Amino acid sequence: MSVLEVDGLVKHFSSGNRILGGSGAVVHAVEDVSFELARGEVLGLVGESGSGKSTVANCVARLIEPTSGTIRLHGEEITHLSRRAMRPHRRRLHIVFQDSYSSLNPRFTASQIVGEPLRLHGLARGAGVDSRVVELFERVGLRSELRFRYPHELSGGQRQRVGLARALSVEPSVLVADEPVSALDVSVQASILNLLRDLQDDLGFSCLFITHDLSTVEFLCDRVAVMYLGRIVELAPREQLYATPKHPYTQALLSAAVVPDPVKQRARQRVVLAGDIPSPISPPSGCAFHTRCPLAQQICADELPPLKPVGSGHTAACHLIGPTGEAPTIGN
Amino acid sequence: MSHLLEVRDLSVRFETDRGSLHAVDRVSFSLRESEVLGLVGESGCGKSVMTMATLRLLPRTAVVSGEALFEGVDLLKQSPASLRRVRGREIAFVFQEPMTSLNPVFTVGRQIGEVLRLHLGLSKRDAQDRAIELLNLVHIAAPARRVNEYPHQLSGGMRQRVMIAMALACDPKILVADEPTTALDVTIQAGILDLLRELREQIGIAIILITHNLGVVADVADRVLVMYAGRKVEEALVDDLFAAPQHPYTLGLLGALPRPGVRLLQEIPGRVPSLTVLPDACTFAPRCSRAEELCYAREPAFSTVRPQHAVACIHPGSGVGVS
């Protein structure tokens, strides 16, 4: 049973009004993205900057208006609900952001920040709010006296914990986490990742985890979707994706990631992609990756490859993958 | 091999409204010719401040003491004029954010050319030709066209390559790369790391690589210095550091990284100490599972565990980590 179904999601931005000096061009941030999130599942959405992964997160959380496609939460369509109509659904889906500083109100104490959703959704009132806040603080590993502090009086890791406590205060069934640990130091990152995993195990919420870091995905996620220039190019259960990546881009991404072991790292074969990610204003024809793909052929420039099954629960969008799922390998 | 740069007991203190802040505390290290030295540590450990202090690039509120010998001459005692001949010419910097380090209103060629004209006295035309050569050296495609472009026309990876080209303009002996790939995507980072390695092999430049990313260190460094709260805690050849880390902090850092098959990451409890006091004790002791009375009684001396591997800990060893 899926708690979240995203079907054919498209988001185009216009890059400024022509009259005001903008180009008026259309940025194709997300193109035809579909996925489902099962109950209790952690789905990683991986990609580099400009891949559209955060835009997907913001559409799903209805912070921005999707251009087309549908988003269903517990079977109910929420794609174009008004702010007011969306309100009851906000209890079921909450988001944690990368920058814990700008996503917490500097004029609120940590306790007010975490208590606000409880009050707004009428989940607690009066003294009940405070006792619930204390509980939540304990849950995310914060000393309860820290609740009287303002965001600037907390460390980065503590702020991220406050953000998590706020998100979990309404007991959502879906947590969208947009690069929640990217801005943190390694040792703090470890504690937040452990915490996320613990909370997920205990509370059983589903999680859409957005990141550019393949090693955190491997740690946390059950399934992984790889995005490139607005589209999902590969989606697979974690082990399969890391063991047998099918799409040339996934292969390049995995080969480029550095591992903290000099012997292994130096023995690795690294495929360095030529050029940079193309502009989403004028994405390449056919397969968007063909301009950088070392294996590209004529068909790749002409036709958009569909996402097709290449293994159990494993889909990839590449013309060069054979009918039985045999994949091309880049790097020799 | 001779020492190109030798830093001895370097300390940096900032005088702030709230008192002294000891950013770097008596750190010594040396850099050999064509060596890649990795400086590792988390935010605020002093790794950037330390290297900037050697070239006196810090604001006046910084009080620097110690020695920084470059080819036998103490940079900390040089006049501003003679320092200028070292900065950019003998020791060049590449910073994390290429967009803010480049001037948006000048072409790439003019900015690289400026270095050449200032330091080497090249003519405008020669400077332009050399700029194209340099862009070629850092593998920018179509350098003759790119040389006339502005920073905003380049991608992040290309901008970082331009920064490296600019740093290499005067054929420096040392390149200080401060988090050169942190702002870049993984696939772009891979290209920049390849370039750094290639430069070291081909033109024999020595590199000080400042980073928080242990994977980057594993990839390109020969030797590594681990810093914590302004102090050096461990120094080793890269293979030894990863195979047999000695300091509990180094162990903690390595254990904190997600790896395949690991279900629980190691956490380092507590927080980085305030830098306002200089305790005569191990600064990591309050967060360390191996800590005992002695750790709080005095600062641990450096002990050598194997050639070129030193650690500032009373209980070194790669056995049990921090809990």
Interface residues (C-beta under 8 A of the other chain):
Chain A: E48 S49 S155 D185 V186 S187 Q189 A190 S191 L193 N194 R197 H212 L214 S215 T216 E218 F219 L220 Y242 A252 L253 S255 A256 A257 V258 V259 P260 D261 P262 V263 Q265 R266 R270 V272 L273 D276 I277
Chain B: E42 S43 S155 G156 G157 M158 D185 V186 T187 I188 Q189 A190 G191 L193 D194 H212 N213 L214 G215 V216 V217 A218 D219 V238 D239 F242 A243 G252 L253 L254 G255 A256 L257 P258 R259 P260 V262 L264 L265 Q266 E267 I268 R271
